[in-house]
Amino acid sequence: MKEPAYRRSEPDARRRSLIEACMRVLGRLGASGASVRAIAAEAGVSAGLVNHYFDGVDALVAEAYAETDRMVTQHLVDAVEAAGENPRDRLAAFVTGSFAAPIASPDLLATWIAFWSLVSVRPDIAARHEMHYASFRTRLEGLLADCGVPADRLRGTAIGVTALVDGLWLELCLSADQFDPAEADAIARRFLDAVIATGG
């Protein structure tokens, strides 16, 4: 007899709710506060349920990092696809996509800070961190190449653009009342125009 779809989806929904609770706890309490008890309380479940779905809090934190990475990546991919076929529009969409919700968010910044604090002490988080930024730079290099940046300048240019994006994103998250996405977009687009005009 075929199992009802709602029953099959329950474990996935519960796992996701625990991952989301973990992200909220990381953002509010930091990595040191992300205990099984705190995450279970945030999710409104027993600590035993957390351990049922994840092999301890370290595994849950690692999955929360992976989920955050997936969310950010999908948001940027969607922004590029919505920009159409023009290479410059696609590059600009990828870069400026970080300046809008859900990426430009004080809550997400707090979660990232918790993850970053683990990079030096958790090899699995360090590896995920390297994969995240390597993937971002690889996508950026492809978009820059489509705009005519020479192959021998792609890596350095992508690192520079990434640093610009991170800096503007940080300002937006920390100073939303003094600095807005339109300003960030304008600064980034001027920089990209200069990069393309000079070939990186």
N, C-alpha and C positions, 0 to 999 in steps of 0.2 A: 504494500500500500504506500502511495506517494505521501511523503511528509508535507504538511501544509507549509506554504512559503513563509508565513509569518513566524513559524517555529524555527525554520532554518535561518531566518535573518536575525533572530534574537541574540545569538552569541556575537555576531558582528556589531549589532547596535550597542550591546553592553561593552564590548571592547572599545568602541569608538567613544562612548560616554566616559569611560575611564581615562582614555587618552586625553580627551578634552578637559577633564577634571585635573589631570596631571599638569597640563599646560597652564591652567589657571593658577594652580598652587605654585608652580615654578615662578610665574609672573608676580605673584603676591608675596611669597615667602622666600624665594630664591632656592637654589639647589639644596642648601642645607635643611630647608624646611619641607622638602618633598619626601615625606615618609609615607609608608603604606597607610598608616592611620589617618594622616592629613588628607591624602588623596581619596581614601574611602569616605571620609566625612564630607568632602567636597562633592563627591558623586552621590552621596546619600545611600551608600551600600555598606556591607560589612567588610572588614579587612580581609576576611577569608575569600570573598569574591574577587578581590584584586589579585590575590595569590593564585586563585583558580585560573584566571585568564593570562596572567603574566608570571614569569619565573623571577619574582622579586621586583623591588622598586627600580633597580638598575635597568632591567629589561623594559619596564614601562617608560622610564625616562628616555631611553634610546628610541623607543617607538614614537614617543611624543616629538622627539627631534625629527625623526623621519617624516612624520605627519606634517610638521611645520614646514619642512623642506618641500614636501609635495604641494602643499597649499600655495606657497610662494611661487614655485615653478609653474604651476598650472595657471595662476593669475597672470604671470608674465607671458606665457605662451598664448593665452587667450587674448591678451592685449595686442600682441604681434599679429595674430590672425585677423583680428578686427580692423587692423590698420590697412588692410588691402595688399596690393602687390608692389607698390612703390618702395624701393629699398630704403630710402631715407625715412619714410614714414614708419616703416617696420622697425628700423633702428631706434628712432625716437620713441616709439611706443614701448619698446623693451626697456629703455632707460627710464622713461618717465613713469612707467607702470609702478615703480617702487614708491612714487610720491602720492599715491591714492590708497584709500582703504581697500582691502584689509591690511595691506603691508605697512603703510604709514600709520602706525597706531602706538600710543604709549604702552598699551597692554602687550602688544607683540614685542616691542622693544624690551620690556621687562622680562619676557620669556626668553628672548635671545640672550640677554645678559646672563641669565641663569645657565643657559647652554654653554656660552663662552667660558663661564667660570669653570666648567668641567673639562674643557679641551686639554688642559695641562695635566689632568689627573685621571682621565678616563680615555684609554686608547680607542675604544669603540666610538666615543663621541668625537675624538680628534679625527678619526678616519671619516666619519660622516661629515664633519666640518670641511675637510679637504675635498671630499666628493662634491659637496654643495657648491663651493666656490669654484672648483675646477669646471663643473657643469655650467655655471653661470658664465665663466670666462669663455668657454668653448662656444656657447651660443652667441655670445657677444662678438667673438672673433669672426664667426660666420656672417653675422649681420654687417660688421665693419668691412669684411671682404667684399660683400655684395655692393657696398658703397664705394669701392675702389681703393681701399687702404691696401698698400702693398703687403705681400706675405711676410717679408722680413720685419715689418713694423707691427704686425697684428698683436703679438703677445704683449709688447710694451704698451701699446695703445689701449688694449683691453684692460690691462692692470690700472692704467691711469683713469679710464672711464669708470671702472669699478670703484676706485677710491673716491671719485667725484660723487657717484651715486650714493655710496655709503655715507659720505659727509653730509650731503643734502638731506638724505633720509633721516639721519640722526638729528639734524636741526629741526626738521619737521616734527619728529616725535617729541623732542624736548621743548620746542618753542613754538607750538602751533598758534599761539596768540600773537606772535611777532613775525612769523614767517609762514607763507602759505604755499600750497602746491603750485599755483600759477607762477610764483616767483621761482620756485625750484625748476619747473618746466622750462622757463625762459632761460635761466642760467645754463641748464643742461643742453638745451638746443643750440645756444650760442657756442658752447664748447664743442659740440658735435660738428657744427658747421665749420669751425676752425680746424678741427681734426681732419675732416674730409677734404677741405680746401688745401691743406698742406700735406696730405697723404700720410697723416699720422705723426 
